[in-house]
Amino acid sequence: MGGSADDVGAVIETLEGVADDRFEAPLRARADAGSTRTGALAEELRRLGAEEVEARRAAAEAAERLSAVDVERARIEAEADEARRRLEGAGAEPAEGDDRGELADRIERLERRRESLGQVNPLAKQEYDHEKERLVELSAQRADLEQSLTELESLRDDLARTVEERFAETFASVQDNFAEVAATLFPGGEGRLRLTQPEDEEGQPGIEVELRPAGKKVTRLSLLSGGEKALGAISFLFALFLARPCPFYLLDEVEAALDDANIGRFVELLRRYSDRAQFIVITHQKRTMEAADILYGVTMGADGVSQVVSRRLPRETEALATA
């Protein structure tokens, strides 16, 4: 006993519509908003991470270059000053191994080497302090974003868990109601809903409808007659009604494919639950109209203009008179 793929899809779509009416729609809206926020925060976190890395690299390079330049400059200046001092001491005799021309050449080489180092950036320390301050700010923003992502992930998990719990509750209620209504519309038969698990990891779980009219062994819903399929659909609709009660229900020719015997069962179902809700039925079936309390119709008057007429059935009038 199993349902065809189309029937299963219709059941899933209808059942999901019921959950959306009261709970799942706002939950899904909040979940989608949380997912959108999560994506935006993740993108901002990646951008800030890249900026943090760049700031760290720039600060390190600036500090390293400043230190190297200061050390090299101090060393060259010290050597140049020493060379000048020794050259200017004209009255002193050169020390052993010193040569005035060699010292002059050395001074010239050192001057060229100092010039090749380029201009020292006097603002290097300020730039380093600025980049360090920016790094601290970016680190704080990153920590805040990571905390926000954690909170959003927790919210997403809570919403998913709540949706699963509400779905399980709704499905259990619809499952019980479906079995009860199917037993009324299929005397001696039975019907039930059951969850199916996917055969592979990428598949999605589904819902299977099983109907067994009295005296029949059905393996597929497609083997049922048109009237039996209509009764199965009516059973599922009423199962949803009972799971999520509403004051009014509109049924548009749901019993069009039924014969007189099955229409009688349908009318019995309406009367059974008429104390819980008001049913507005659009129909062409005479037996359904006979069971109604009030009839509304459209007719063409003598002047050729359509008119809406209504009629309260006698049993309703008698009940009012008795009251």
Backbone hydrogen bonds, N-H to C=O, Kabsch-Sander energy under -0.5 kcal/mol:
donor,donor_aa,acceptor,acceptor_aa,energy
2,G,219,T,-0.5
8,V,4,S,-2.6
9,G,5,A,-2.4
10,A,6,D,-2.3
11,V,7,D,-2.4
12,I,8,V,-2.6
13,E,9,G,-2.6
14,T,10,A,-2.4
15,L,11,V,-3.0
16,E,12,I,-2.7
17,G,13,E,-1.7
18,V,14,T,-1.6
19,A,15,L,-1.8
20,D,16,E,-2.1
21,D,17,G,-1.3
21,D,18,V,-0.5
22,R,18,V,-0.8
23,F,19,A,-1.9
24,E,19,A,-3.1
25,A,20,D,-0.9
27,L,23,F,-2.0
28,R,24,E,-3.7
29,A,25,A,-2.4
30,R,26,P,-2.6
31,A,27,L,-3.0
32,D,28,R,-3.2
33,A,29,A,-2.6
34,G,30,R,-2.7
35,S,31,A,-2.5
36,T,32,D,-2.7
37,R,33,A,-2.6
38,T,34,G,-2.6
39,G,35,S,-2.4
40,A,36,T,-2.2
41,L,37,R,-2.7
42,A,38,T,-2.6
43,E,39,G,-2.3
44,E,40,A,-2.4
45,L,41,L,-2.6
46,R,42,A,-2.3
47,R,43,E,-2.2
48,L,44,E,-2.8
49,G,45,L,-2.4
50,A,46,R,-2.2
51,E,47,R,-2.3
52,E,48,L,-2.6
53,V,49,G,-2.3
54,E,50,A,-2.4
55,A,51,E,-2.6
56,R,52,E,-2.5
57,R,53,V,-2.5
58,A,54,E,-2.7
59,A,55,A,-2.6
60,A,56,R,-2.5
61,E,57,R,-2.7
62,A,58,A,-2.6
63,A,59,A,-2.5
64,E,60,A,-2.6
65,R,61,E,-2.8
66,L,62,A,-2.6
67,S,63,A,-2.3
68,A,64,E,-2.5
69,V,65,R,-2.7
70,D,66,L,-2.4
71,V,67,S,-2.3
72,E,68,A,-2.6
73,R,69,V,-2.8
74,A,70,D,-2.3
75,R,71,V,-2.2
76,I,72,E,-2.6
77,E,73,R,-2.8
78,A,74,A,-2.2
79,E,75,R,-2.2
80,A,76,I,-2.9
81,D,77,E,-2.8
82,E,78,A,-2.1
83,A,79,E,-2.2
84,R,80,A,-2.7
85,R,81,D,-2.6
86,R,82,E,-1.9
87,L,83,A,-1.9
88,E,84,R,-3.0
89,G,85,R,-0.9
90,A,88,E,-2.8
92,A,89,G,-1.1
98,D,95,A,-2.3
103,L,99,D,-2.6
104,A,100,R,-2.2
105,D,101,G,-2.4
106,R,102,E,-2.3
107,I,103,L,-2.6
108,E,104,A,-2.3
109,R,105,D,-2.5
110,L,106,R,-2.5
111,E,107,I,-2.4
112,R,108,E,-2.4
113,R,109,R,-2.4
114,R,110,L,-2.4
115,E,111,E,-2.4
116,S,112,R,-2.1
117,L,113,R,-0.9
117,L,114,R,-0.5
118,G,115,E,-1.4
124,A,121,N,-1.5
127,E,123,L,-2.8
128,Y,124,A,-2.5
129,D,125,K,-2.5
130,H,126,Q,-2.4
131,E,127,E,-2.7
132,K,128,Y,-2.3
133,E,129,D,-2.3
134,R,130,H,-2.4
135,L,131,E,-2.2
136,V,132,K,-2.0
137,E,133,E,-2.0
138,L,134,R,-2.7
139,S,135,L,-2.3
140,A,136,V,-2.0
141,Q,137,E,-2.3
142,R,138,L,-2.6
143,A,139,S,-2.2
144,D,140,A,-2.1
145,L,141,Q,-2.5
146,E,142,R,-2.6
147,Q,143,A,-2.0
148,S,144,D,-2.3
149,L,145,L,-2.6
150,T,146,E,-2.0
151,E,147,Q,-2.2
152,L,148,S,-2.5
153,E,149,L,-2.5
154,S,150,T,-2.0
155,L,151,E,-2.4
156,R,152,L,-2.8
157,D,153,E,-2.2
158,D,154,S,-2.3
159,L,155,L,-2.6
160,A,156,R,-2.5
161,R,157,D,-2.4
162,T,158,D,-2.4
163,V,159,L,-2.8
164,E,160,A,-2.2
165,E,161,R,-2.3
166,R,162,T,-2.8
167,F,163,V,-2.5
168,A,164,E,-2.4
169,E,165,E,-2.3
170,T,166,R,-2.7
171,F,167,F,-3.0
172,A,168,A,-2.2
173,S,169,E,-2.0
174,V,170,T,-2.8
175,Q,171,F,-2.8
176,D,172,A,-2.0
177,N,173,S,-2.4
178,F,174,V,-2.6
179,A,175,Q,-1.8
180,E,176,D,-1.9
181,V,177,N,-2.9
182,A,178,F,-2.7
183,A,179,A,-1.5
184,T,180,E,-1.0
184,T,181,V,-0.5
185,L,181,V,-2.3
186,F,182,A,-2.4
189,G,186,F,-2.9
190,E,212,R,-1.9
192,R,210,E,-2.4
194,R,208,E,-1.8
196,T,206,G,-2.9
203,G,200,D,-0.8
206,G,196,T,-1.8
208,E,194,R,-3.0
210,E,192,R,-2.7
212,R,190,E,-3.0
216,K,213,P,-1.8
218,V,216,K,-0.6
221,L,2,G,-1.0
223,L,220,R,-1.6
224,L,221,L,-1.8
229,K,225,S,-2.4
230,A,226,G,-2.1
231,L,227,G,-2.4
232,G,228,E,-2.2
233,A,229,K,-2.4
234,I,230,A,-2.6
235,S,231,L,-2.5
236,F,232,G,-2.0
237,L,233,A,-2.5
238,F,234,I,-2.6
239,A,235,S,-1.9
240,L,236,F,-2.1
241,F,237,L,-2.4
242,L,238,F,-2.5
243,A,239,A,-1.5
244,R,240,L,-2.2
249,Y,278,Q,-2.1
251,L,249,Y,-0.5
251,L,280,I,-2.8
252,D,250,L,-0.5
253,E,251,L,-0.9
253,E,282,I,-3.0
256,A,253,E,-1.2
258,L,255,E,-1.6
263,I,259,D,-2.5
264,G,260,D,-2.0
265,R,261,A,-1.4
266,F,262,N,-2.2
267,V,263,I,-2.8
268,E,264,G,-2.0
269,L,265,R,-1.9
270,L,266,F,-2.0
271,R,267,V,-2.4
272,R,268,E,-1.9
273,Y,269,L,-1.6
274,S,271,R,-0.6
276,R,273,Y,-1.3
277,A,273,Y,-1.3
278,Q,247,P,-2.6
279,F,277,A,-0.5
280,I,249,Y,-3.4
280,I,278,Q,-0.5
281,V,279,F,-0.6
282,I,251,L,-3.2
282,I,280,I,-0.5
283,T,281,V,-0.6
289,M,285,Q,-1.9
290,E,286,K,-2.2
291,A,287,R,-1.1
292,A,289,M,-1.0
295,L,311,R,-3.0
297,G,309,V,-2.8
299,T,307,Q,-2.8
301,G,299,T,-0.6
301,G,305,V,-2.4
304,G,301,G,-1.8
307,Q,299,T,-3.7
309,V,297,G,-2.7
309,V,307,Q,-0.6
311,R,295,L,-2.4
313,L,293,D,-2.1
313,L,311,R,-0.5
316,E,313,L,-1.1
317,T,313,L,-1.5
318,E,314,P,-2.6
319,A,315,R,-1.9
320,L,316,E,-2.1
321,A,317,T,-2.3
322,T,318,E,-2.6
323,A,319,A,-1.9
